[in-house]
Amino acid sequence: MLAEVLPGLEHFLAHLPLLILVWERFPERLLSAWGGLNLSGFCRESLLAGENFAEFIHPQDREAVSRERFLFQENGGLQVVFRYRLKGEPSPWVEGWVEYGEESGRYRSFIQDVSVWKERENELFAGWQLEHQLFEASPVPLWEEDFSALKSYVDELKKKNIKNLGKYLDTHREEMIAVVKKLRIIDVNARVLELAAVESKKEFFENMHQWVNPYFFEKYKAYILAIARGEHSGNGTKSRWISGKRNPCPL
Protein backbone atom coordinates (compact mmCIF):
# COMPACT_ATOMS: atom_id res chain seq x y z
CA MET A 1 0.00 0.00 0.00
CA LEU A 2 1.06 3.58 -0.63
CA ALA A 3 0.61 4.45 3.03
CA GLU A 4 3.16 1.80 4.02
CA VAL A 5 5.79 3.24 1.69
CA LEU A 6 5.19 6.93 2.33
CA PRO A 7 3.25 7.44 5.57
CA GLY A 8 0.89 10.41 5.38
CA LEU A 9 1.03 10.73 1.59
CA GLU A 10 -2.13 8.74 1.02
CA HIS A 11 -3.98 11.03 3.43
CA PHE A 12 -2.62 14.06 1.57
CA LEU A 13 -3.67 12.68 -1.82
CA ALA A 14 -7.15 11.95 -0.48
CA HIS A 15 -7.70 15.69 -0.09
CA LEU A 16 -6.54 16.73 -3.55
CA PRO A 17 -9.32 17.98 -5.89
CA LEU A 18 -8.35 15.48 -8.59
CA LEU A 19 -8.02 11.78 -9.34
CA ILE A 20 -4.71 10.00 -9.88
CA LEU A 21 -5.07 6.66 -11.64
CA VAL A 22 -2.44 4.05 -12.52
CA TRP A 23 -3.32 1.54 -15.22
CA GLU A 24 -1.81 -1.77 -16.15
CA ARG A 25 -3.60 -1.47 -19.46
CA PHE A 26 -5.39 1.78 -20.25
CA PRO A 27 -8.36 2.06 -20.01
CA GLU A 28 -9.36 -1.55 -19.16
CA ARG A 29 -7.27 -2.54 -16.13
CA LEU A 30 -6.90 -0.07 -13.27
CA LEU A 31 -4.30 -0.89 -10.62
CA SER A 32 -4.72 1.95 -8.13
CA ALA A 33 -6.63 5.19 -7.61
CA TRP A 34 -6.02 8.16 -5.30
CA GLY A 35 -7.42 11.63 -4.88
CA GLY A 36 -10.30 13.44 -3.26
CA LEU A 37 -12.35 14.26 -6.34
CA ASN A 38 -15.84 12.78 -6.29
CA LEU A 39 -17.74 12.95 -9.56
CA SER A 40 -21.32 12.17 -10.47
CA GLY A 41 -21.48 8.94 -12.47
CA PHE A 42 -17.93 7.86 -11.57
CA CYS A 43 -17.09 4.97 -9.25
CA ARG A 44 -13.44 4.15 -8.65
CA GLU A 45 -14.39 0.94 -6.82
CA SER A 46 -16.05 -0.37 -10.00
CA LEU A 47 -12.93 0.49 -11.97
CA LEU A 48 -10.72 -1.33 -9.50
CA ALA A 49 -13.08 -4.30 -9.80
CA GLY A 50 -12.40 -4.45 -13.55
CA GLU A 51 -15.06 -2.29 -15.21
CA ASN A 52 -13.92 -0.53 -18.40
CA PHE A 53 -13.40 3.20 -17.92
CA ALA A 54 -15.19 3.87 -21.22
CA GLU A 55 -18.45 2.86 -19.53
CA PHE A 56 -18.26 5.97 -17.33
CA ILE A 57 -17.96 8.37 -20.29
CA HIS A 58 -21.07 10.13 -21.56
CA PRO A 59 -22.49 8.21 -24.56
CA GLN A 60 -22.24 11.26 -26.82
CA ASP A 61 -18.51 11.64 -26.09
CA ARG A 62 -17.54 7.98 -25.95
CA GLU A 63 -16.75 7.52 -29.63
CA ALA A 64 -14.59 10.66 -29.85
CA VAL A 65 -12.60 9.70 -26.74
CA SER A 66 -12.16 6.15 -28.03
CA ARG A 67 -10.86 7.46 -31.35
CA GLU A 68 -8.38 9.80 -29.66
CA ARG A 69 -7.23 7.02 -27.34
CA PHE A 70 -6.69 4.67 -30.28
CA LEU A 71 -4.61 7.27 -32.12
CA PHE A 72 -2.62 7.97 -28.96
CA GLN A 73 -1.70 4.32 -28.46
CA GLU A 74 -1.34 3.46 -32.15
CA ASN A 75 1.16 6.29 -32.68
CA GLY A 76 3.20 5.41 -29.61
CA GLY A 77 2.29 8.63 -27.82
CA LEU A 78 3.68 9.42 -24.38
CA GLN A 79 1.16 12.08 -23.32
CA VAL A 80 -2.36 13.09 -24.31
CA VAL A 81 -5.12 15.28 -22.88
CA PHE A 82 -8.78 14.30 -23.15
CA ARG A 83 -11.73 16.56 -22.37
CA TYR A 84 -15.14 14.92 -22.13
CA ARG A 85 -18.30 14.47 -20.08
CA LEU A 86 -19.01 11.67 -17.64
CA LYS A 87 -22.43 10.05 -17.69
CA GLY A 88 -24.79 10.96 -14.89
CA GLU A 89 -27.04 13.81 -13.82
CA PRO A 90 -25.64 16.35 -14.01
CA SER A 91 -22.94 15.29 -16.47
CA PRO A 92 -19.66 16.78 -15.20
CA TRP A 93 -17.00 17.87 -17.67
CA VAL A 94 -13.56 16.50 -16.87
CA GLU A 95 -10.09 16.88 -18.28
CA GLY A 96 -7.91 13.81 -18.22
CA TRP A 97 -4.16 13.94 -18.76
CA VAL A 98 -2.72 10.52 -19.62
CA GLU A 99 0.97 9.69 -19.83
CA TYR A 100 2.85 6.48 -20.53
CA GLY A 101 5.74 5.50 -18.26
CA GLU A 102 8.31 3.80 -20.49
CA GLU A 103 10.22 2.32 -17.55
CA SER A 104 7.19 0.89 -15.75
CA GLY A 105 5.22 0.12 -18.92
CA ARG A 106 2.12 1.54 -17.26
CA TYR A 107 -0.20 4.45 -17.89
CA ARG A 108 -0.87 7.21 -15.38
CA SER A 109 -3.81 9.56 -15.65
CA PHE A 110 -4.79 12.70 -13.78
CA ILE A 111 -8.45 13.74 -13.89
CA GLN A 112 -9.86 17.09 -12.77
CA ASP A 113 -13.33 18.60 -12.87
CA VAL A 114 -13.53 21.42 -15.45
CA SER A 115 -17.31 21.89 -15.42
CA VAL A 116 -17.05 25.52 -14.27
CA TRP A 117 -14.44 26.23 -16.93
CA LYS A 118 -16.71 24.65 -19.55
CA GLU A 119 -19.64 26.82 -18.43
CA ARG A 120 -17.49 29.94 -18.84
CA GLU A 121 -16.35 28.73 -22.24
CA ASN A 122 -19.98 28.28 -23.32
CA GLU A 123 -20.82 31.77 -22.04
CA LEU A 124 -17.92 33.25 -23.99
CA PHE A 125 -18.95 31.37 -27.11
CA ALA A 126 -22.55 32.61 -26.76
CA GLY A 127 -21.22 36.15 -26.39
CA TRP A 128 -19.06 35.72 -29.49
CA GLN A 129 -22.06 34.42 -31.45
CA LEU A 130 -24.13 37.45 -30.45
CA GLU A 131 -21.29 39.80 -31.35
CA HIS A 132 -20.87 38.10 -34.72
CA GLN A 133 -24.61 38.34 -35.42
CA LEU A 134 -24.52 42.07 -34.66
CA PHE A 135 -21.44 42.40 -36.89
CA GLU A 136 -23.15 40.66 -39.80
CA ALA A 137 -26.47 42.50 -39.43
CA SER A 138 -25.02 45.99 -38.98
CA PRO A 139 -26.27 48.54 -41.57
CA VAL A 140 -22.79 50.06 -41.44
CA PRO A 141 -20.02 48.39 -43.50
CA LEU A 142 -17.67 46.69 -41.04
CA TRP A 143 -14.56 44.59 -41.45
CA GLU A 144 -11.95 42.98 -39.25
CA GLU A 145 -8.33 43.68 -40.11
CA ASP A 146 -5.05 42.13 -39.10
CA PHE A 147 -2.61 44.98 -38.50
CA SER A 148 0.07 42.80 -36.90
CA ALA A 149 2.45 43.53 -39.79
CA LEU A 150 2.20 47.27 -39.09
CA LYS A 151 2.70 46.68 -35.37
CA SER A 152 5.83 44.60 -36.03
CA TYR A 153 7.12 47.34 -38.34
CA VAL A 154 6.56 49.99 -35.65
CA ASP A 155 8.40 47.83 -33.10
CA GLU A 156 11.38 47.59 -35.45
CA LEU A 157 11.35 51.35 -36.02
CA LYS A 158 11.33 51.98 -32.27
CA LYS A 159 14.50 49.93 -31.94
CA LYS A 160 16.20 52.38 -34.31
CA ASN A 161 15.40 55.30 -31.93
CA ILE A 162 14.11 57.44 -34.79
CA LYS A 163 13.40 60.98 -33.55
CA ASN A 164 11.06 62.09 -36.34
CA LEU A 165 9.04 59.06 -37.40
CA GLY A 166 6.86 60.99 -39.85
CA LYS A 167 9.88 62.31 -41.71
CA TYR A 168 11.45 58.86 -41.75
CA LEU A 169 8.34 57.37 -43.35
CA ASP A 170 8.32 60.12 -45.99
CA THR A 171 11.85 59.21 -47.00
CA HIS A 172 11.39 55.43 -46.78
CA ARG A 173 8.13 54.86 -48.61
CA GLU A 174 9.28 51.60 -50.14
CA GLU A 175 9.58 50.07 -46.64
CA MET A 176 6.03 50.98 -45.71
CA ILE A 177 4.56 49.85 -49.03
CA ALA A 178 6.16 46.42 -48.54
CA VAL A 179 4.65 46.20 -45.06
CA VAL A 180 1.20 47.38 -46.16
CA LYS A 181 1.07 44.60 -48.73
CA LYS A 182 1.20 42.14 -45.81
CA LEU A 183 -1.95 43.52 -44.17
CA ARG A 184 -4.99 41.23 -44.18
CA ILE A 185 -8.71 41.81 -44.01
CA ILE A 186 -9.98 38.83 -42.01
CA ASP A 187 -13.73 39.28 -42.23
CA VAL A 188 -16.37 41.63 -43.64
CA ASN A 189 -20.08 41.95 -42.98
CA ALA A 190 -23.05 41.72 -45.33
CA ARG A 191 -23.18 45.49 -45.88
CA VAL A 192 -19.64 45.45 -47.27
CA LEU A 193 -20.61 42.69 -49.71
CA GLU A 194 -23.62 44.74 -50.78
CA LEU A 195 -21.56 47.87 -51.42
CA ALA A 196 -18.86 45.84 -53.14
CA ALA A 197 -21.52 44.32 -55.43
CA VAL A 198 -20.38 40.75 -54.79
CA GLU A 199 -22.43 37.67 -53.96
CA SER A 200 -20.25 36.09 -51.29
CA LYS A 201 -17.27 36.61 -49.02
CA LYS A 202 -15.35 34.17 -51.18
CA GLU A 203 -15.85 36.42 -54.22
CA PHE A 204 -14.98 39.47 -52.14
CA PHE A 205 -11.64 38.11 -50.96
CA GLU A 206 -10.75 36.75 -54.39
CA ASN A 207 -11.17 40.25 -55.86
CA MET A 208 -10.04 42.29 -52.88
CA HIS A 209 -6.90 43.49 -54.67
CA GLN A 210 -9.12 45.49 -57.03
CA TRP A 211 -10.19 47.94 -54.36
CA VAL A 212 -7.70 47.74 -51.49
CA ASN A 213 -4.92 50.02 -52.69
CA PRO A 214 -1.66 49.48 -50.78
CA TYR A 215 -0.29 52.78 -52.07
CA PHE A 216 -2.56 55.00 -49.97
CA PHE A 217 0.54 56.35 -48.33
CA GLU A 218 -0.90 59.06 -46.10
CA LYS A 219 -3.58 56.75 -44.73
CA TYR A 220 -1.17 54.04 -43.62
CA LYS A 221 1.35 56.59 -42.47
CA ALA A 222 -1.35 57.90 -40.11
CA TYR A 223 -2.00 54.34 -38.91
CA ILE A 224 1.69 53.77 -38.19
CA LEU A 225 2.04 57.04 -36.29
CA ALA A 226 -1.11 56.22 -34.30
CA ILE A 227 0.21 52.76 -33.42
CA ALA A 228 3.52 54.30 -32.36
CA ARG A 229 1.57 56.60 -30.01
CA GLY A 230 -0.55 53.72 -28.75
CA GLU A 231 -3.67 55.10 -30.44
CA HIS A 232 -6.15 53.97 -33.10
CA SER A 233 -6.78 56.37 -35.94
CA GLY A 234 -7.74 56.72 -39.57
CA ASN A 235 -7.91 59.55 -42.07
CA GLY A 236 -11.01 58.75 -44.12
CA THR A 237 -9.27 57.80 -47.38
CA LYS A 238 -11.77 56.79 -50.06
CA SER A 239 -11.37 53.95 -52.55
CA ARG A 240 -13.39 52.26 -55.28
CA TRP A 241 -15.34 49.01 -55.03
CA ILE A 242 -14.95 46.10 -57.41
CA SER A 243 -17.88 47.45 -59.44
CA GLY A 244 -16.00 50.71 -60.02
CA LYS A 245 -18.24 52.80 -57.73
CA ARG A 246 -16.52 54.99 -55.16
CA ASN A 247 -16.57 53.56 -51.66
CA PRO A 248 -18.16 56.13 -49.32
CA CYS A 249 -16.47 54.66 -46.25
CA PRO A 250 -12.79 54.79 -45.30
CA LEU A 251 -10.83 51.57 -45.64
C-alpha positions as a Markdown table, in Angstrom:
| # | Residue | x | y | z |
|---|---|---|---|---|
| 1 | Met | 0.0 | 0.0 | 0.0 |
| 2 | Leu | 1.1 | 3.6 | -0.6 |
| 3 | Ala | 0.6 | 4.4 | 3.0 |
| 4 | Glu | 3.2 | 1.8 | 4.0 |
| 5 | Val | 5.8 | 3.2 | 1.7 |
| 6 | Leu | 5.2 | 6.9 | 2.3 |
| 7 | Pro | 3.3 | 7.4 | 5.6 |
| 8 | Gly | 0.9 | 10.4 | 5.4 |
| 9 | Leu | 1.0 | 10.7 | 1.6 |
| 10 | Glu | -2.1 | 8.7 | 1.0 |
| 11 | His | -4.0 | 11.0 | 3.4 |
| 12 | Phe | -2.6 | 14.1 | 1.6 |
| 13 | Leu | -3.7 | 12.7 | -1.8 |
| 14 | Ala | -7.1 | 11.9 | -0.5 |
| 15 | His | -7.7 | 15.7 | -0.1 |
| 16 | Leu | -6.5 | 16.7 | -3.6 |
| 17 | Pro | -9.3 | 18.0 | -5.9 |
| 18 | Leu | -8.3 | 15.5 | -8.6 |
| 19 | Leu | -8.0 | 11.8 | -9.3 |
| 20 | Ile | -4.7 | 10.0 | -9.9 |
| 21 | Leu | -5.1 | 6.7 | -11.6 |
| 22 | Val | -2.4 | 4.1 | -12.5 |
| 23 | Trp | -3.3 | 1.5 | -15.2 |
| 24 | Glu | -1.8 | -1.8 | -16.1 |
| 25 | Arg | -3.6 | -1.5 | -19.5 |
| 26 | Phe | -5.4 | 1.8 | -20.3 |
| 27 | Pro | -8.4 | 2.1 | -20.0 |
| 28 | Glu | -9.4 | -1.5 | -19.2 |
| 29 | Arg | -7.3 | -2.5 | -16.1 |
| 30 | Leu | -6.9 | -0.1 | -13.3 |
| 31 | Leu | -4.3 | -0.9 | -10.6 |
| 32 | Ser | -4.7 | 2.0 | -8.1 |
| 33 | Ala | -6.6 | 5.2 | -7.6 |
| 34 | Trp | -6.0 | 8.2 | -5.3 |
| 35 | Gly | -7.4 | 11.6 | -4.9 |
| 36 | Gly | -10.3 | 13.4 | -3.3 |
| 37 | Leu | -12.3 | 14.3 | -6.3 |
| 38 | Asn | -15.8 | 12.8 | -6.3 |
| 39 | Leu | -17.7 | 13.0 | -9.6 |
| 40 | Ser | -21.3 | 12.2 | -10.5 |
| 41 | Gly | -21.5 | 8.9 | -12.5 |
| 42 | Phe | -17.9 | 7.9 | -11.6 |
| 43 | Cys | -17.1 | 5.0 | -9.2 |
| 44 | Arg | -13.4 | 4.1 | -8.6 |
| 45 | Glu | -14.4 | 0.9 | -6.8 |
| 46 | Ser | -16.0 | -0.4 | -10.0 |
| 47 | Leu | -12.9 | 0.5 | -12.0 |
| 48 | Leu | -10.7 | -1.3 | -9.5 |
| 49 | Ala | -13.1 | -4.3 | -9.8 |
| 50 | Gly | -12.4 | -4.5 | -13.5 |
| 51 | Glu | -15.1 | -2.3 | -15.2 |
| 52 | Asn | -13.9 | -0.5 | -18.4 |
| 53 | Phe | -13.4 | 3.2 | -17.9 |
| 54 | Ala | -15.2 | 3.9 | -21.2 |
| 55 | Glu | -18.5 | 2.9 | -19.5 |
| 56 | Phe | -18.3 | 6.0 | -17.3 |
| 57 | Ile | -18.0 | 8.4 | -20.3 |
| 58 | His | -21.1 | 10.1 | -21.6 |
| 59 | Pro | -22.5 | 8.2 | -24.6 |
| 60 | Gln | -22.2 | 11.3 | -26.8 |
| 61 | Asp | -18.5 | 11.6 | -26.1 |
| 62 | Arg | -17.5 | 8.0 | -25.9 |
| 63 | Glu | -16.8 | 7.5 | -29.6 |
| 64 | Ala | -14.6 | 10.7 | -29.9 |
| 65 | Val | -12.6 | 9.7 | -26.7 |
| 66 | Ser | -12.2 | 6.1 | -28.0 |
| 67 | Arg | -10.9 | 7.5 | -31.3 |
| 68 | Glu | -8.4 | 9.8 | -29.7 |
| 69 | Arg | -7.2 | 7.0 | -27.3 |
| 70 | Phe | -6.7 | 4.7 | -30.3 |
| 71 | Leu | -4.6 | 7.3 | -32.1 |
| 72 | Phe | -2.6 | 8.0 | -29.0 |
| 73 | Gln | -1.7 | 4.3 | -28.5 |
| 74 | Glu | -1.3 | 3.5 | -32.2 |
| 75 | Asn | 1.2 | 6.3 | -32.7 |
| 76 | Gly | 3.2 | 5.4 | -29.6 |
| 77 | Gly | 2.3 | 8.6 | -27.8 |
| 78 | Leu | 3.7 | 9.4 | -24.4 |
| 79 | Gln | 1.2 | 12.1 | -23.3 |
| 80 | Val | -2.4 | 13.1 | -24.3 |
| 81 | Val | -5.1 | 15.3 | -22.9 |
| 82 | Phe | -8.8 | 14.3 | -23.1 |
| 83 | Arg | -11.7 | 16.6 | -22.4 |
| 84 | Tyr | -15.1 | 14.9 | -22.1 |
| 85 | Arg | -18.3 | 14.5 | -20.1 |
| 86 | Leu | -19.0 | 11.7 | -17.6 |
| 87 | Lys | -22.4 | 10.1 | -17.7 |
| 88 | Gly | -24.8 | 11.0 | -14.9 |
| 89 | Glu | -27.0 | 13.8 | -13.8 |
| 90 | Pro | -25.6 | 16.4 | -14.0 |
| 91 | Ser | -22.9 | 15.3 | -16.5 |
| 92 | Pro | -19.7 | 16.8 | -15.2 |
| 93 | Trp | -17.0 | 17.9 | -17.7 |
| 94 | Val | -13.6 | 16.5 | -16.9 |
| 95 | Glu | -10.1 | 16.9 | -18.3 |
| 96 | Gly | -7.9 | 13.8 | -18.2 |
| 97 | Trp | -4.2 | 13.9 | -18.8 |
| 98 | Val | -2.7 | 10.5 | -19.6 |
| 99 | Glu | 1.0 | 9.7 | -19.8 |
| 100 | Tyr | 2.9 | 6.5 | -20.5 |
| 101 | Gly | 5.7 | 5.5 | -18.3 |
| 102 | Glu | 8.3 | 3.8 | -20.5 |
| 103 | Glu | 10.2 | 2.3 | -17.6 |
| 104 | Ser | 7.2 | 0.9 | -15.8 |
| 105 | Gly | 5.2 | 0.1 | -18.9 |
| 106 | Arg | 2.1 | 1.5 | -17.3 |
| 107 | Tyr | -0.2 | 4.5 | -17.9 |
| 108 | Arg | -0.9 | 7.2 | -15.4 |
| 109 | Ser | -3.8 | 9.6 | -15.6 |
| 110 | Phe | -4.8 | 12.7 | -13.8 |
| 111 | Ile | -8.4 | 13.7 | -13.9 |
| 112 | Gln | -9.9 | 17.1 | -12.8 |
| 113 | Asp | -13.3 | 18.6 | -12.9 |
| 114 | Val | -13.5 | 21.4 | -15.4 |
| 115 | Ser | -17.3 | 21.9 | -15.4 |
| 116 | Val | -17.1 | 25.5 | -14.3 |
| 117 | Trp | -14.4 | 26.2 | -16.9 |
| 118 | Lys | -16.7 | 24.6 | -19.5 |
| 119 | Glu | -19.6 | 26.8 | -18.4 |
| 120 | Arg | -17.5 | 29.9 | -18.8 |
| 121 | Glu | -16.4 | 28.7 | -22.2 |
| 122 | Asn | -20.0 | 28.3 | -23.3 |
| 123 | Glu | -20.8 | 31.8 | -22.0 |
| 124 | Leu | -17.9 | 33.3 | -24.0 |
| 125 | Phe | -19.0 | 31.4 | -27.1 |
| 126 | Ala | -22.5 | 32.6 | -26.8 |
| 127 | Gly | -21.2 | 36.2 | -26.4 |
| 128 | Trp | -19.1 | 35.7 | -29.5 |
| 129 | Gln | -22.1 | 34.4 | -31.4 |
| 130 | Leu | -24.1 | 37.5 | -30.5 |
| 131 | Glu | -21.3 | 39.8 | -31.4 |
| 132 | His | -20.9 | 38.1 | -34.7 |
| 133 | Gln | -24.6 | 38.3 | -35.4 |
| 134 | Leu | -24.5 | 42.1 | -34.7 |
| 135 | Phe | -21.4 | 42.4 | -36.9 |
| 136 | Glu | -23.2 | 40.7 | -39.8 |
| 137 | Ala | -26.5 | 42.5 | -39.4 |
| 138 | Ser | -25.0 | 46.0 | -39.0 |
| 139 | Pro | -26.3 | 48.5 | -41.6 |
| 140 | Val | -22.8 | 50.1 | -41.4 |
| 141 | Pro | -20.0 | 48.4 | -43.5 |
| 142 | Leu | -17.7 | 46.7 | -41.0 |
| 143 | Trp | -14.6 | 44.6 | -41.4 |
| 144 | Glu | -11.9 | 43.0 | -39.2 |
| 145 | Glu | -8.3 | 43.7 | -40.1 |
| 146 | Asp | -5.0 | 42.1 | -39.1 |
| 147 | Phe | -2.6 | 45.0 | -38.5 |
| 148 | Ser | 0.1 | 42.8 | -36.9 |
| 149 | Ala | 2.4 | 43.5 | -39.8 |
| 150 | Leu | 2.2 | 47.3 | -39.1 |
| 151 | Lys | 2.7 | 46.7 | -35.4 |
| 152 | Ser | 5.8 | 44.6 | -36.0 |
| 153 | Tyr | 7.1 | 47.3 | -38.3 |
| 154 | Val | 6.6 | 50.0 | -35.7 |
| 155 | Asp | 8.4 | 47.8 | -33.1 |
| 156 | Glu | 11.4 | 47.6 | -35.5 |
| 157 | Leu | 11.4 | 51.3 | -36.0 |
| 158 | Lys | 11.3 | 52.0 | -32.3 |
| 159 | Lys | 14.5 | 49.9 | -31.9 |
| 160 | Lys | 16.2 | 52.4 | -34.3 |
| 161 | Asn | 15.4 | 55.3 | -31.9 |
| 162 | Ile | 14.1 | 57.4 | -34.8 |
| 163 | Lys | 13.4 | 61.0 | -33.5 |
| 164 | Asn | 11.1 | 62.1 | -36.3 |
| 165 | Leu | 9.0 | 59.1 | -37.4 |
| 166 | Gly | 6.9 | 61.0 | -39.8 |
| 167 | Lys | 9.9 | 62.3 | -41.7 |
| 168 | Tyr | 11.5 | 58.9 | -41.7 |
| 169 | Leu | 8.3 | 57.4 | -43.3 |
| 170 | Asp | 8.3 | 60.1 | -46.0 |
| 171 | Thr | 11.9 | 59.2 | -47.0 |
| 172 | His | 11.4 | 55.4 | -46.8 |
| 173 | Arg | 8.1 | 54.9 | -48.6 |
| 174 | Glu | 9.3 | 51.6 | -50.1 |
| 175 | Glu | 9.6 | 50.1 | -46.6 |
| 176 | Met | 6.0 | 51.0 | -45.7 |
| 177 | Ile | 4.6 | 49.9 | -49.0 |
| 178 | Ala | 6.2 | 46.4 | -48.5 |
| 179 | Val | 4.7 | 46.2 | -45.1 |
| 180 | Val | 1.2 | 47.4 | -46.2 |
| 181 | Lys | 1.1 | 44.6 | -48.7 |
| 182 | Lys | 1.2 | 42.1 | -45.8 |
| 183 | Leu | -1.9 | 43.5 | -44.2 |
| 184 | Arg | -5.0 | 41.2 | -44.2 |
| 185 | Ile | -8.7 | 41.8 | -44.0 |
| 186 | Ile | -10.0 | 38.8 | -42.0 |
| 187 | Asp | -13.7 | 39.3 | -42.2 |
| 188 | Val | -16.4 | 41.6 | -43.6 |
| 189 | Asn | -20.1 | 42.0 | -43.0 |
| 190 | Ala | -23.1 | 41.7 | -45.3 |
| 191 | Arg | -23.2 | 45.5 | -45.9 |
| 192 | Val | -19.6 | 45.4 | -47.3 |
| 193 | Leu | -20.6 | 42.7 | -49.7 |
| 194 | Glu | -23.6 | 44.7 | -50.8 |
| 195 | Leu | -21.6 | 47.9 | -51.4 |
| 196 | Ala | -18.9 | 45.8 | -53.1 |
| 197 | Ala | -21.5 | 44.3 | -55.4 |
| 198 | Val | -20.4 | 40.7 | -54.8 |
| 199 | Glu | -22.4 | 37.7 | -54.0 |
| 200 | Ser | -20.2 | 36.1 | -51.3 |
| 201 | Lys | -17.3 | 36.6 | -49.0 |
| 202 | Lys | -15.3 | 34.2 | -51.2 |
| 203 | Glu | -15.9 | 36.4 | -54.2 |
| 204 | Phe | -15.0 | 39.5 | -52.1 |
| 205 | Phe | -11.6 | 38.1 | -51.0 |
| 206 | Glu | -10.8 | 36.7 | -54.4 |
| 207 | Asn | -11.2 | 40.3 | -55.9 |
| 208 | Met | -10.0 | 42.3 | -52.9 |
| 209 | His | -6.9 | 43.5 | -54.7 |
| 210 | Gln | -9.1 | 45.5 | -57.0 |
| 211 | Trp | -10.2 | 47.9 | -54.4 |
| 212 | Val | -7.7 | 47.7 | -51.5 |
| 213 | Asn | -4.9 | 50.0 | -52.7 |
| 214 | Pro | -1.7 | 49.5 | -50.8 |
| 215 | Tyr | -0.3 | 52.8 | -52.1 |
| 216 | Phe | -2.6 | 55.0 | -50.0 |
| 217 | Phe | 0.5 | 56.4 | -48.3 |
| 218 | Glu | -0.9 | 59.1 | -46.1 |
| 219 | Lys | -3.6 | 56.8 | -44.7 |
| 220 | Tyr | -1.2 | 54.0 | -43.6 |
| 221 | Lys | 1.4 | 56.6 | -42.5 |
| 222 | Ala | -1.4 | 57.9 | -40.1 |
| 223 | Tyr | -2.0 | 54.3 | -38.9 |
| 224 | Ile | 1.7 | 53.8 | -38.2 |
| 225 | Leu | 2.0 | 57.0 | -36.3 |
| 226 | Ala | -1.1 | 56.2 | -34.3 |
| 227 | Ile | 0.2 | 52.8 | -33.4 |
| 228 | Ala | 3.5 | 54.3 | -32.4 |
| 229 | Arg | 1.6 | 56.6 | -30.0 |
| 230 | Gly | -0.5 | 53.7 | -28.7 |
| 231 | Glu | -3.7 | 55.1 | -30.4 |
| 232 | His | -6.2 | 54.0 | -33.1 |
| 233 | Ser | -6.8 | 56.4 | -35.9 |
| 234 | Gly | -7.7 | 56.7 | -39.6 |
| 235 | Asn | -7.9 | 59.6 | -42.1 |
| 236 | Gly | -11.0 | 58.7 | -44.1 |
| 237 | Thr | -9.3 | 57.8 | -47.4 |
| 238 | Lys | -11.8 | 56.8 | -50.1 |
| 239 | Ser | -11.4 | 54.0 | -52.5 |
| 240 | Arg | -13.4 | 52.3 | -55.3 |
| 241 | Trp | -15.3 | 49.0 | -55.0 |
| 242 | Ile | -14.9 | 46.1 | -57.4 |
| 243 | Ser | -17.9 | 47.4 | -59.4 |
| 244 | Gly | -16.0 | 50.7 | -60.0 |
| 245 | Lys | -18.2 | 52.8 | -57.7 |
| 246 | Arg | -16.5 | 55.0 | -55.2 |
| 247 | Asn | -16.6 | 53.6 | -51.7 |
| 248 | Pro | -18.2 | 56.1 | -49.3 |
| 249 | Cys | -16.5 | 54.7 | -46.3 |
| 250 | Pro | -12.8 | 54.8 | -45.3 |
| 251 | Leu | -10.8 | 51.6 | -45.6 |
